[in-house]
Amino acid sequence: MNKRRIEIMDTTLRDGEQTSGVSFSVSEKLTLAKLLLEELQVDRIEVASARVSEGELKAVQNITTWAKEMGYLDRVEVLTFVDNGVSIKWMQKAGAKVQNLLTKGSLNHLTYQLKKTPEQHFKAIADSIAQANEQGIYTNVYLEDWSNGMRNSRDYVFQYLDFLVTQPIKRVMLPDTLGVLTHSETNEFIGSIISKYPDIHFDFHGHNDYDLSVANVMEALRAGCHGLHLTVNGMGERAGNAPLASVVAVINDFMPHLEIAVRESSLNKVSKLVSAFTGFGIPANKPIVGDNVFTQTAGIHADGDSKKNLYFNDLLPERFGRKRKYALGKTSGKANIQKNLQELGLTLNDDELGKVTQRIIDLGDKKETVTQEDLPYIISDVLGSEGYEVKVVVKSYVLTHSKGLKPSTTVAVEIDGVSYEENAQGDGQFDAFMNAVRKVYQSKKIELPSLVDYAVRIPPGSNSDALCETIITWKNGSKEFITRGLDSDQTVSAIKATEKMLNII
């Protein structure tokens, strides 16, 4: 059976940037454009709105210069406006060749925002398309507020589409601008349009205000639409857009008659990078890319996984470049702990396992977080085993921070009973501490892991003397791991987390 090919257009760099408080730098936009087209292999990217700022112009110029060299220029798109050619001049300066022309897809918007008749609007659109054609710029057309247009002024929408059929355009893009559609409406609206205009390429652009965007995407595809607009992590205005990772998984698993080019194994990597660039955190329970979505918490699930994978579904983490994890806490039970011990290459007898399990349950009751890297310490504490002794101790340190001078640290570290002392400066107290420790390990020709993430938490409603928890994510080769430190001083809590890291490596 021949599969129907669906175009994926990623609009993270344009519509996703309308997430409140998010703005990509010029270099970040170029980096993400390269990743989206080459690593993720989406078909098209919408990178900016015309006329926004000088920074936006520079970003698009960088992207189009690179895209032209690589042969991708027809896959880079810019949102433009019906503005007597101003957007077209901006496009020329930017070096872009595909405009996504924003027009009115509902009579309500046309009447009350533009205060024009349909005929006046269509004439202005025809002029914009003609001006673009003269400059060698291709045109796709957005029907803004199309979903409300179909609900409340369907005759206008079909009148408009009758006009667009006469125009030299590549695609018609149907946005649920306010995220108001239900799945049944999506299917009916798009189905009625495609049956009447079978020769036009239609894209669906879903928003997520009712958390229905993925369901609406499925129904748009079932109704015959040819392309989708998605964003990394579902970024976008208000509740965001249809999320790329979820839609890719849904198409691959539930719609075997369709095919897309997006590379599943790169979704997690790009998701994390977008989160880092934007400071826009990924909810831990977000499908496909959230930290917890491949983590079994209940012990009965871990036990079932060991007995013919009873709690697996088709969303295997390896598809997305990830691994299944087994959480440690009051509900984890022996099965979860066994899974983590296997990862660490440790074995315990039944009696020892029972004692360690009880300690983890007790810690969970106190709302303390336990990680795989904490297990050797818990085993040592519970069993008093010399096999798990702490081999690296930060014996002492002096942290200095003076106005006008770089922070510096002198540190004494004991490794396997041998003391080492070093001094270093840094951009902050913890950076100075790490630089001093790095000197110690350089003398032993050992490379320390790189720091991937550094998060600080205090209990809500606490005072300035509250205990501070510092959570550091490290990367050692291809493996990432987390250590935590607790102290009333933030830098000291980070040092405690680092001491745990030094023992783990």
N, C-alpha and C positions, 0 to 999 in steps of 0.2 A: 504493500500500500504506500502510495506517495504521501509524504507528510506535508502539511501546509506550513510554510515558513513564516514566522512572526518576527517583525522588526522590533527590537528593543531600543528605545531612545531614553537615555539617562539625562535627567534635568537637574541633578544635584547642584551643579555649578550655577544654575539660573534660578529655578523655582525653589530648590533646596536651600539656597542662600537667603530666601525670604523667611527662614526660621528666625524667630525673634532672637536678636543678639548675635547672629552668625554673620561673619564676613570673611571671605577667603582673601589672602594676600595674592599678589601677582604671581609669585613663585609657586604658591600652593595650588592655584588654578591650573598652572601648566603641569605640575606634577600629577594632579588628579586626572587631567585630560589624558595624559599619557597612559596612566594606569587603567582608566575606563576603556580606552580603545584597544590597548595592546595586551594588558594583563587580563581584564575581565572580558574583553572582546564583545562589548555592546556594539550595536550597529551604528548608532548616532549619538551625539552628545549636544545638548543645548547649554551653551556656556555663559550667556550673559543677556542683559537687556540693553538695547541701543540707548545712547544719550545719557547714561547714568552718571558717569564720572570719568575723569582722566585716568584714574587707576583701572577702571573697567576697560577702557580703551586699550591701555597698555597690556592688560592681561590677555585680551582677545588677540592683539597683534602678536604676542608671543606664541599663543596657541596656533594661530593660523600660519605663522612662519614655519613652525615645526610640522604642522599637519600638511602643508604644501610639499615640504621636503619628503615626507613619508607617503604621499599619495592619499591622504585622508581628508583633504579639504572639503569634499562634498559631504562629509559626515559630521561637520562642525556647523552648528546652527545658532542663530541669534534671534531673540525676540525683538520685533520691530513694531512700529505704530503707523497708523494712517495719518501722516503729518506733512503732506505736500513735499515729500522727498527728503526731509531732514534725516530720517533714519537711514535712507539709502546712502546719503553722503557719509554718514557715520560708518556704515558697513564698508564703503570703499576705503576709508581711512584705516579701518580695522583689518582689511584684507579678507573679509568673510564672503562666502559665496552662496549661503542659504539663509534666507530670511523666514522667520515664523511670524507672519503678520497677524497682529492682534486685532480682531474685529468683533462686532457685537452679534452674539448668537441668540439673543432674546429680544423681543420687542420692548420689554420693560427697560432694559439697559439702553436700547437705542433711543427710546422716547424721552427718558428722564435724565440720562447722562449726556448723550450727544445732542438731544433735541433735534433729531433729523428724521426725515422720512426714509423708508427702505430704499427708495430710488436714489436719494441723495447719497446715502451710505454706499450703495453698490457702485455708483459713479466714482466716488473717491477711492474705493478699493481697486477698481479697474485701473485707475490712474497710477496707483502705487505699484500694482503688478507690472504695468507697462514700463514704468520708470526702472523697476528692478531688472526687467528683461533687457532693456537698452544697455544696462551696465553688466550684463552677464551674470546676474544674480537670480538664483532659483527661488521660487516662492512656495511655502506651505502656509495654510491659513488656519488660524485658531478661531473657533466660534465661542467667544467668551460667554459664560452663563448659558451654554447650550442646554444643559439639563433642565433648567427652569424654562428655557425657551420651548422645549418639547412638552413640558407640562402645561404651560400657560399660553403659548403662542405658536402652536405647531405649524399653522399655515405660513407664518413668517419664516420659520426655519426651512420649510420646503421651497418657499419662494426664493430664499437666499441660495439654497443648494441648486435650484434651477439656474440661477445666475452664475454660480461658480462652475457649473459644467461647461460654460462657454469660455472660461478663462484658462490661460496656459499655466496651470499650477501642478505641483507634484503630489501634494497630500492635503486632505482636509482633517483637521484635528478637533476632536469632540471632547471638551473638558466638562467634568462635573465640578465646576469652579467652586461651589460652596459645599461640596461633599454631601449632597442631600439625596442622592439616588438610592433606591433599594435595588437588590439584584434582579428582581422581576422587571422593574422599569428599565434597567440597563439593557436587558435582553430584548425587551419589546421595542424600545426606542431605536437601538442600533440595528436590530433586525429589520425594522420597517424602512430604515434609510438605505441599508445595503441592498434590500430587494428592489428598491426603486432606482438606485444608482450603482449597478454592479461593476462598473468600470472605473470607479474612483477608489483610490487608496484612502482608507479611514484609520486614524489613530484614536485610541481612547486614553484620556488623561484623568485619572481618578484621584479624588481627595478623600481623607479618612475621618471626617468629622464625626461620623457615627460608628467608626471602626468597621466599616463595610467595604473598604476599598479593594481588598483581595477578592471578596465574593463578587464585587462588581466587575473586576477584571476578568474573572472566570466567565461571567455571563456575557461580557463584551466579546470574548473570544468565541464562545459558543454561538453568538449571533453572527459571527463572521468578520469581526474587525481585523485589520491587517497589521496593526502596530500598537505598542503600548508605551506610555510615558511613565517612568518609575524613578525613584530616588534612593540612594544609599541610606540605609537606616530609616527610611520613610520620612526623611527631612522635608520641611516645607512649611508654608504659612499655616497658622492655627494648629490643627491636629496633624498636619503633614500630608504627604502624598502616599500613593500606593508603594509599599516597600519592595525594593528590588529583590532581596534575598528570598522573601516569602513567596513572591510571584514566580521566581525561577523554580523553586522547589515544587510548587503547586503544578506548574506546567509539566515539569519533567515526570512527576509521579501520577498525576490524575488526567492528563490530556495527551495520551500517547499518539494521537493523530497530528499533533503539532510539534514543530521543532524550533529551537532557538539556538543562537550561537554562544550565549553567555557561558563562561567557564565557572562551574560551581565551586571548584576547589580554591578559587581566588576570592570568593565573596567575603570570607571572614577577614582576610588580610586588608582588603580595601575598606571594609566597614570600620576596622580598628583605626586605620589611618585617617579616615574622615572624622571619626570621633576625636582623635588627637588634634587635628587641625582646628576643629570648631569648638572644642571644649564641651560639646554637646554629648553628654553621656548616653551610653546604650543601656536601657533597662536590663537588669540581669535576667529577666524572664522573656526577653524579646525573642521570638522564634528565629531559629537558624544562627543568629549572631550573638545572642545574649550569653553571659557567662554561665548561667545555670541550666541552659536548655539541654545539655548533654550530661547533666549531673544527676545521678540517682541518690536520693536522700534516704528513703525508707530501706531498712535492711532486707525486707521481704523482696524488694525489687532486685537488690544485688544478688540475693539467693536465687531468684528466678533467672537472672542473667547467667548464672553458673549452670543452670539446669535447662539447657536447650534454648537459651536466649528468650525466655518467656515474656520479658518486658521490652523487647526491641520492636521498633517499627521500621519503616523504610527510610526514615531520616537518620541514616547512619552517620555519625560525626566525621568519619574518614572522607565522606563525599565532599565535605567543606573544609578539609585540611585541619580537622580537630580530633580530639580524643574523648572517649567517655570517661567521666570521673565519678567517684563514689564519695559523697560527702560524709564527714565525720561529725556526729552530734548525738543528741539524745535519742533520735529515732533510727540511727544507722545500724546498730546491732553488729553481731560478729561477722556477718557476711561482708559488709562494707569495709570493716577493718582488715579482713583477710585480703580483699582486693588491693588495698593500699599497701599492706605489708609485701604482697607479691611484687608490686611496682618497685619497692625499695630493696627487694632481695632479702627480706627478713622473714624468719619463721619463729613461731611461738607454739608451745604446747597448749592443750585445751585449758589447763588451769591458768597459765599466764595470760592467754587470750581473754579469759573471763575477767581477770583483774583489770586489764587494760581497757576492756569494754566498759566496765563499771566506772572507771575514772573518766572516760570520755563522756558517758551519760551524765555524770556529776557536773562536768564542765559545761555541758549543753544546758543543763538546768539553770546554771548561772548566766546563761546567754553569752558564754565565751565561745569564740570561733576557734575551731581546731582544724588545722590543715595537715596534709600528708607529711609536710616537713617537720611538724611538731611531734610526730609519732616517736622518733628515737628519744626525745626528751621525756615524753610521757612514760615510755618503757623503762628508761633509766630511773625515773622518779618512783614508779610503782614497784619495779622488781629489784631496784638497787643493783642493777647489773653493771659490772665493770666494762662489759662489751660495748656499752653506749656512753662511755664517759665523754665529757666535754674536752676536746683536745686543743681548742683555741680559746684563749681568754683575753679580753681587753682589760689589762691590769690597771692602767691609769691613763689619764689624758688631761691636757690643759687646753681649754678653748679660749681664744682671745678675739675680741671684736671691738675695735676702736674706730671712732669717726675719722675718716680720711685715710685710713690704712686698711690694707687687705686683711681679712680674717686669717688667723693661723692656728695650727694645732700641733702640739707635741703629743705623741701617743706611744705607750708601751704595750706591746702585744706578746703574749706567751704562746708559742706553738710547740706542742709536744714537749713541754717542760723547758724550752729554750726561749729566753727573752730577747726581744728586738725593740729598738727605739728609733723613731724617725720624727722629723718635723716637716711641715709643708704649709703652703698658703693655698687659698682657694677663693672662689667668688662668694662663698658663705661659709658658716662654721662647719656644716656637714660636708660640704665640698672639700674644705681644707682637711677634715678628718679622713675622708676617703682617699685624698691624694697622699696623705701620710701612710695610710695602711697599704696603698698601692706600692709605695716605695719599699715597704717591708717585703711584700710578695714578689716584687721585681728582683730583689736580692736572692730569692729562692727560685727565680725563673718560673713563677706561677702567675698566670693571667687571671685576673678577677672577672666575674660575670659583669655584664653591662646592666645598668639600672634602666628598667623599662617604664616603671610607673612608681610614683611616690604620693601616697595619700595620708592625710592626717585627720583624725576624728576625735572629738570630745563629746561626752554625753550631752544631749540637748538640754538647755536650761542651766548648764554648769557655770561656775565662776572661773576666774582667771587661774585659780589654783587647782583646777580639775586635772584628773589623770588624762593623759593624752596618749592615744594609740596611733602609732605610725605603721603603715602597711606598705611594704616595698615589694615590687615585682622585679625579679631579676631574670636575666636571660644568659644561660650558660650553653654555648653552642646552639642547638636547636631546641633545647628544653627551657621552659619558663617555670619559675617557682616563686612562691610568696613567703616572706617572713614578716613577723610582727614584733613590735616592741612597745612596752607600756611604761610610762614615767610621767611625772608632773611637768618635766622639761621636754619640749618637743625634740630638741637636738639629741638629748640623752635617749629618748625613746627610739629615735632613728639609729643611734649607735647600738642599742640592744638588738634591734632587728638585724643590723649588719653583723653583729657577733654570731647570731644564729646562722646567717648566710655563710660565714667563714667556716663554721663547723660542718655545714651541709656539704660544702665543696671538698 
